[in-house]
Amino acid sequence: MTEFLNNFDGARGNNDGKISKEEFFDYYTDISMNLPNDEYFVKMLESSWQCPEDDSDPYAKSTV
């Protein structure tokens, strides 16, 4: 589990076994830069975290 959590720290992290919001965003920002497009990134996150980006999702937050 510690190894998994430390993956989110990356080069800027502190390997404290905790994932801050900033570390989480930095991790996925770094990953997104290596993907072909935004749609691929969304599908990757949906698959990894089992959280569909879907308008019919009652738990989805509006960005408007």
C-alpha positions in Angstrom: 0.0 0.0 0.0 2.8 2.4 0.8 4.4 1.8 -2.6 1.0 2.6 -4.2 0.6 5.8 -2.2 4.2 6.9 -2.9 3.5 6.7 -6.7 1.3 9.8 -6.3 4.2 11.7 -4.7 6.3 11.7 -7.9 9.4 13.9 -8.1 7.8 16.6 -6.0 6.4 14.4 -3.2 7.5 13.7 0.3 6.7 9.9 0.5 4.7 10.4 3.7 2.1 7.8 2.9 -0.6 10.4 2.4 -2.0 11.8 -0.8 -2.8 15.5 -0.7 -5.2 17.0 -3.2 -2.2 18.8 -4.7 -0.2 15.6 -5.1 -3.3 13.9 -6.7 -3.7 16.7 -9.2 0.0 16.9 -10.0 0.1 13.2 -10.6 -2.7 13.2 -13.1 -1.5 16.4 -14.7 1.8 14.7 -15.4 0.1 11.6 -16.8 -2.3 13.7 -19.0 0.6 15.4 -20.7 1.7 12.0 -22.1 -1.7 11.0 -23.5 -3.0 11.6 -27.0 -6.1 13.6 -26.1 -8.5 14.6 -23.4 -11.1 11.9 -24.3 -8.4 9.2 -23.8 -7.6 10.7 -20.4 -11.2 10.8 -19.3 -11.7 7.1 -20.4 -8.5 6.2 -18.5 -9.8 7.8 -15.3 -13.3 6.3 -15.7 -11.7 2.9 -16.0 -9.2 3.3 -13.2 -11.6 4.8 -10.6 -14.9 3.4 -11.8 -16.4 6.9 -11.9 -18.2 7.6 -15.2 -18.2 11.2 -16.5 -21.9 11.1 -17.4 -24.6 13.7 -17.2 -27.0 11.2 -15.8 -24.8 10.6 -12.8 -26.6 12.1 -9.8 -23.3 12.5 -7.9 -21.5 14.4 -10.7 -20.8 18.0 -9.9 -21.8 20.7 -12.3 -19.0 22.8 -13.7 -21.4 25.6 -14.8 
